[in-house]
Amino acid sequence: MSRKTLLILGVVVLAVLGAVAWYALSGTPSDSGATASTKGYEIYPTDRTLGNRNSKVVLIEYAAPSCPVCAAFSAQSFGRLKAQYIDTGKIFYVFRVFPLRPDDGAAEKIARCLPEDKYFDFIDLLFRNQPQWDVEYGVTDVHGGLVRLGRIAGMTAQQVDQCIANKAEDERINKVAADGEAKYNITGTPTFILNGVSQGSGNIPFETMSKLLDKALAEQK
């Protein structure tokens, strides 16, 4: 075999090995443990979710427990959204906390201490009882308010404090928020991401959200 032939074979082998390495690395999940998607979003193992995980329509809500606008959306629209789109298996819903102040982190950490099937009940409890713990309502003893809500959920004051002191959760919360800000330029809550595309922030009326979801569902047929 000639030297020229050997050189050509060497180049081919290197090209093949390079392609294999690129393919393997490009399919590697990020260090956050997320599952990559070609649709502009990722579902994290630590996400709190509802609905059909296999649905091709994914709605991500970034919200803050102390946000009155988030509470308004929850009270006015989320019930119908859940009944008509989530519980029926039409969409996959992901809820992520985007903290506006440290109190949101504390509230999220308490929610995360509860069994996973109780998480959304506690988020709802936080929204409905914002006047008891939210500084935007003039509350001066936020910690006391959160302890009272924790007790309603079946926790002791000591358990609530242990949850709030969880520094690992601080890192997770901040990482999720930073990722959302970098990917979707989130500046306010609630912000809704539909199949990887931001639909804006604010108390989006159910009728508007319904049209967006119906259009996304129709595009998947």
N, C-alpha and C positions, 0 to 999 in steps of 0.2 A: 504493500500500500504506500502510495507516495506521500511526501511531507505535506503537499497541497491538500490531498484528500483528508489526511489526519486533521489539518487545521480546520477544514470545512466541517468535519464531524464534530470537532470540539466546539465550534461556534453554535452548531445546532443543539448540542447537548446543553450548553449553557443557556440558550434561549428557552429550551423546554423547562429546565430547572427554574429559571426566573419566572416563567409563566405560572408554574405550579406554586411557587412561593407567593406570588402576588395573589393568586386565587385563594390560597389558604388564609393569608393575612386579611384579605378584604372581607372574608366571611366571619372574622373573629369579633365577638361582641365587645363592646367598650368595657373599660375597667369598672364601670358602674354596675355591670351585670345585666345590662339591658339587652333585650332582643331587638336586633336591628330590623328596620322595615324599609322597603323601597318607596313607601308612600309619605315620607317626610316626618314620621313620628316613631317613637320607641315606647314599648310597654315594659316597664320595670318590674322585676319580681316583687318589689315592695309596694307597688301601686295598690290602692284600694279601688276595686272595680265592681261593676254590676252588669248583668246582661250576658249576651251571647259572645263569648270570646272568639268564636269563629266568624263573626259577622265582618263583612268587608267595609262596614261603615263604623268608624271609631270617633267618638266625641270625647274630648278631654276638656275638663273644666279646671281652671286654675282659680282657686278662691282663698279667701282669708276668713277664718272663723269670726273675727271681730268686724268684718265688713258689712255694714247695713244693706248695701246694694246686693251683696251675695245672699243675705238673709231674705231680701225681698224676692229675688229670683226663686229661692228655695220655696218660699211660701206661695208665690203666685203661679209658678210654672213647673217646678220640678215634679210635683205629683202627677200632672198630666203627661209630662215627658216620660216618667217612669212607667206609668200605666200603658201608654200607647206605643212606646218605642223600646224601652228597656225590658220590661217584663214579658213582652211579646217576642223577644229574641231578635228584633229587627236590627238593633245596634249594640255596640259594646261601649260602655260608659266608664270613663276613668276620672277619678277625683284626685286632684293634687293641691296641696296647700302652698300658697304663695304668700308668705308672711309680710304683713305691712308694718308690724311692730313685734317686739319680743313676746307680747301676750299671745299672739297667734301661734308662736312656736310652743309655748307652754300648753295651750289648749290642744294642739295637735299631738303633743307627747302624751297627754292624758288619754286621748282617744286611742292612740296606738297601744296603750297598756291593756285596753279591754280586749276580749276575744274578738277576732276579726269580724264575726257576724254581728257584733254589737257596734262596730265602728260608725256606720252611717246613722244609727240611732243617736249616738252621742253628738255627732256633727249637727244633726237636726236639733238636738237639745240646746247646743251652743247657740245656734242661729235664733231659735225661738226665745231664748232667755238672755239675749245680749244686754238688755237693761240691767241685769243683775251682775254683770262682770266686765262690760265693755266701757273703756274710758270715754268713748264718744257719747255715752249717755251720762257722763258726769260721775261715773263710779270711781271712787278713790281706793277701795280695797279690792283690787282685781283678784289677788290671790285668794282672798276669802270667798269671793264669788265662784271661782273655779273649784275650790274645795267643796262648796255646797252642791255644785252640779256633779262633781265626782261622786259625792255621797248618794245622790239620786241614782247614779249609774251602778251603785253597789260597792264603791271603794271607800276606804278609810282615809282620813286626812293624811296619815303617814304614807299610805300607798300613793296618793296624789303627789305628795312632795317627792317621793322616790322617782316617780315618772318624770316630773318636771326637771329633776337633777340629771337626767340621762344625757350625757354629752354626745354619745354616739348618735342619738337621734337629732341633735343639733346639726351635726355634720351632714346627715342624710337630708334633712329639711333644706339646709342651705344649698346643698348640691342640686337638689331638684329645682329649687327656685332659680339658681344661677343658670341651669340648663334651659329652663323655660324662657328666661330673659334673653339668653344668647340666641336661641333658635327662633323665638316668636316675637321678640321685642316687647315683652309684656311690661306695661307701665301701670296697669290698674286691674282691679278685680271686680266681678269675675271676668275672666277672659276665656273664650271658647275656641278650641282648635278642632276643626272637623277634617278628618283624613289628612292631617298634617298642615292644614291651611287655617290661619287665624280668621275668625269671623268677627273679631272686634271684642270690645269689653262693654260691660254694663248690663243692666237688667233687660236682656233681650226678651221681648214678649213671646209667649208660647207659639202664637200664630206664625211669627217670623221664624222661630226655630224649627217649627214643623215643616215649613216650606223648604228650608235649607236641608233638613234631613230627608224629606221626600225626594228632593232633587238628587241628593247623593245616593239614595237607594235605587232610584231609577237608572242612574248611570252604571250601576253594577249589574244590571240585567242584560 
